[in-house]
Amino acid sequence: MRAEIQKHVDAIDKSLALLRERMGWETAEHRMEEFNAMTEDPDLWNDPERAQKLMRERQSLLDAMNAYKSMDQEKQDSIDLIELGEMEEDEEVVAEAEEALEALVERAAKAELEALLSGETDGNDAFLEIKSGAGGTEACDWASMLARMYVRWAEKRGYTVELQEETPGTEAGIKSVTYQIKGHNAFGWLKSESGTHRLVRISPFGKGTRETSFAAVGAYPVIDDNIVIEVNPADIRIDTYRSSGAGGQHVNTTDSAVRITHHPTGIVVTSSEKSQHQNRDIAMKALKSRLYQLELDKRNAEVNALHEAKGDAAWGTQIRSYVLQPYQMVKDLRTGHETADTSGVLDGDLDGFMASVLAQDVAGKSRADANADE
């Protein structure tokens, strides 16, 4: 085979080897048999949360196994076609098979990155908070644009998005919003989005001037029963109040919204879209998620420095810049990844940015492990 074709094959083999390692290929079939046996237990759904977690883990393993087999077979089919085309001197067949290998290189690389989401809570659902920062009405409008962007991203991945709390802006947009995003690896992907996002554009509010706006994004894992987070009742204050949401089918007609304040850390969480009992439960889960993430940040300060933007949502703290005028550009300031397709990004095409941060983190961890071994 030509050198370029061999380069594609080597890249695919590298990605597939990592996939084998991450899924524990030697024991994967046995673990799938164990999952299947557990799903046949008639008492499984007596505990819905446990059942759903088990089904997600089973589906994750099944998807990984099927993806590996499919890509490995596709690679071999393309190699066979290239060898046949070269033997029969059919350049058209060779060219088509080489294009298929090029596309497979990209797919395998993406699967390799997803396989690296192996942190303790990477596979969990996520709470996603968006808050307007410096910029007044412009910032509130920017926060609503970010909210739509993440909802579109989640929908494209097949995730479920549940609104937990929303505070509208005075004139336009939103001051803050919190979603619970449900789906495999939701937190693993969204954790790269924590920080300040900066927008530069011509004001749509009649000013006709170029404005800079900021909004802060925070992602936290939804904690399951396997992780115990103790909250001292004396450390929290629970308030109920009437929602100030925008109305519609979710509007509250009673004082059912719940706010929990954690005095030692100053963390405040709210939920206003359900009944008071449900809001209290959701807010407590959100608080535990924030406390868990706070502890993780302390233990992994060097790695999390790549994700966390310190201070207010303003100049000097941004992780990503979105420029709509005078030119079109979205650039991640941590990795340098950029694109001129601003419309695509704002419509939820975020995987390239998330993957670039994940790859950088993996490289950083590998260097740290290597230094520790020296």
N, C-alpha and C positions, 0 to 999 in steps of 0.2 A: 504493500500500500504506500501511497505517497506520504511524504512527511506531514503534510497538513492534516490528512485524514487520520494518521496515527496519533497526532496531537489531540484530536477530538476524542479518539478512543481512550487515550490515557487519562484525559480529564474526566470522562464518564466513569472509568474504572475507579478513579480516586474518590469520586463522590459516592459511588455504590459501595465501596469498601467502608466508608464512614457510616453509611446507612446500615450496613450489616453489623458493624460494631455497636452502634447506638441502640439498635433494636434487640441486640443479643440473639443474632440469627440462629445460633446453635440450639437455643432453647425456645425459640419463638413458637414452633409448632406445639410443643408441650404446654406452654403458657396459654395458647389459644384453646387447647383442649380443656384446661382448667377453667378458663373463662366460660366456655360453652356449658360445662357442667354446673357452674354456679348460676348461670342464667336460667337453667332448667329447674332451679329450686322453687317450688310453689310459694314459699314464704318470702321470696326476695322482695316483692313490691310492698310488703308490710312496712318497709323502711324506704320510702321513695327517694330520699337523698342518697342513701347508700346504693340503691339500685341504679339511679341515674349516673352516679360516679363510676360504678362498675361497667355500665354499658358504654360510657365514654371511653374508658380505658380499653375495653375490648375493641371498640370501633377504631380507636387510634392504632392499636397493634395490627388489626386487620388491614387498615388503610396503608400502613407502612409496609407490610408484607406484600400486599398486592402491587403497590407502587414499585417496590424493588423488583419483583418478578417481571412486571410489565416493562420497565426500563431496561432490564438486563436482556430480555427477549428482543426488544426493539433494537438494542445495540447490535445483537448478534445477527438479526435479520438484515440490518443495514450493511454489516460487514460482508455477509454472504452475497448480497446484491452487488456490492462493489467488486468483490472478487469475480463474480460471474460477468459483470459488465466489462471488467478489464480483460478477462479471458476471451470474450467475444468482441472486444474493442468497440463496445457500445458506450460512447461518452455520455449520452443522455441518461442512461440508467445509472451510471457512476455519479453524475451530477445530482440527480434526484436523491440518491442514497446519501451523498455527502451533505446535502441540505437537511435531510432528516437527522443526521448525526449532529449537525450544528445546533438544530433546535433541541435535541436531546441533551446536549451539553448544558444549555440554559436551564431546562427542566430539572436535570439532576443536581445542578448547583443550588437551585431553590429548595429542592427536597433535602439537600445536605444541610442548608442553613436551618430549615425547620427542625431537622433532627437534633440540632444543637440547642434547641429550647428544652434543656434538661434540668433547669433549676427546680427547686423544691415546689414552687408555685407557678412555674411557667405555664403549665397545662390548665390552670384554673380560670374561672370566669374573672371579670375585672370590673371594678368601679372606675368610671372615667369622669373627672371633674373639669369643667372649663369655666374660667372666671375672667371677666373683662379687666384690663389693667389701665395703664395711663392712656388717655385719649378721649375720655368722655363718651359722647354718643357714638363717635367713630369706633371706639373700642368695643362698645356693646354690640354694634353691628358686626364687627370683626369676630367677636365671640360666637355670634349666631352662625356666621359663615363656617367657623371651625366646627361647631356642633353638627352642622349639616355634612361637612366633609367626613367626620368620623362615623356618622350614621350610615352614609353611603359606603364607606370602606367596610364597615361591619356587615352590611347587607350583601355586598359583593362576595364576602367570604361565607355567607350562609349563617352568620351569627344572629342571635336574637338580641334586640335592643329594648330595654325597659327604662322609661323615664322615671327617675326617683324624685327629682326636685328641680324646679325652674323658677328663677326670679327674673322678670322682664326688665328691660331697660326703661328709663324714664320717657324717652322719645322714640327709641327704636332698638331692635336687637334684644340682647339678654345681658343681665349683670352676671348671672351664673346659671349653670345647669349641671346636673349629675345624672349619669346613666349607669345602669348595670348591663354589661355586655356579656352575653352567655355564649360560650362555644369553646371548643378545644383550642388551647394555646392562646386564648384571648389576651390574658395578661402578658404572656411571653412576648407577644408582638407589641402590645400597647405600652409596655414599660419604657420603650425607647422614645415615647412621645412626651414624657414628663419634662416640663421646662417652659420657657417663655417663647411665644411665637410672634414674630414682628411682621406687620403688613405696611407696605408703602403703596399708595394709590392716589388718584385724584378724588377728592371728596365727592360722594354722591348726594350730599346734603346741601347743595346750592352754593357752596363756598367757591368751587372751581379751583381750589388750591391743592397742592400735593400735601397729603397728610400721612403721618406715621402713627400707627396704632399697635397696641400690645394686648395679648391675652395669655393667661397662664393655664397650662394643662397639667393635670396630675392623674396618674394611673396607679391603682392599688389592687392587689389580688383579693378576690373573695376567699375568705378563709373557710376551709371545710373542717369536719370534726376531727381530722387527724392532727390538727395543729391547735393547741390549747393556748388561748390568750386570756389571762386573768385581768378583770377590770374591777378595781375596788369601788363599790357603790359610793363610798365617801368622796371619791375623786371626781365624780361626775354630777352635772346638773341637767335634769331633763325638763324641757319646757314644751308646752303644747300651744299652738297658735293657729290662726286661720290662714290658709294658703293665700299667697298673692299672685298665683299663677295667672296665665293669660285667659283661662276659662275653657269652655268646650266640655267635652265629655268627662274630662278628668277634674273639673273644678270642685273644690271642697265647699260644702255648705255648712260644715260644722268646724269647730276648732280641732281638726284631726291631724294637722301637720305636727311633726315632732322634731325638736332640735336637742341634740346632746352636746354638752360642752365638757371637755376633759381638762380639768384645771391644771394638772401637772405639766401638760404639754401645750395647752392652749388650742388643741384641735377642736374644731366645731364641725359636726356633721348634721345634715337634715334630711328628712324624707317627707313628702307632702302629697303623694299621688295615690295613696291607698287609705285603708281604714286606720284609725289611731293605733290599734294593736299591731297591724302590719307595718306601719311606719316606724313604730318603736323598735320592732324586730329588725327592720332593714337598717335603721340608723345605728343600732348597736353592732350589727355586722360590719357596717361601714367604718365605725370607730375601731373595731378590732383589726380590720384590714389596714387602717392607717397606722395603728400602733405596731402591727407586725412589720409593715414596711419601714417604719422608723427604726426598729431594731435591726432589720436587714441593712439599712443604710449605715448604721454604726459599725456593723460587722464587715461590711464591704465598701468602706468609704472610698477607696481608690477606684474601684470599678464604677460605683454609683456616681462618682464625680462626672462621668461622661454623660449621665442622664439628667442630673439634678441642676436646675438653674436656681442659684441662691438669690435672696433679696426680693424686691418688688418686681412686678411685671413691667419693666421699663428698659431703658438703654443699658447695655453692658451685661444683660443676663440672658439674652435670647439664644436659643439652640437652633432656630431655623428662621430664615428670612424669606418673605413672599413679596416680590416686587411686581406690581401690575402696571405701573407707569414710573418712569418714561420708557421702560423696556419690560419684557416678560421674563421673569426668572424666579425659581424657587431653589434655595440653596441651604443645605444643612451645614451649619457652622462647625460641627464636630468632626464630620467625615469629609466634607468637601463635595459630597454627592449633590448634583444639581440637574435641573431640567428647565427648558423653556416652555414646557406644556403646563402652564399655570391652570388652565381650565380643567385638564385631566386630574391634576393634584387636588384641586378644590372639589372635584367630583368623586374623590375617594381613592385615586390611584397613588397609594402611599407605600406599597410593598417595597419599592426600590429604596426608599429612605429608611424604612425600618430594617431592611436587610443589611444596609451599609453600616448601621450602628451595631447590629448584632455581630456582623463579621469583625468589626473593629474591637468589640468587647472580647470575642473569642480569641483574637490575635493577642490582645492585651493579657488575657488570662494565661494563654500558652507561654508568653514571655515571662510572666510572673512565676509560673510553675517551673520553667526552665531555670530561672534565677534561683529558685528555692532549692533545686536539685544540685546546684553547683556548690 
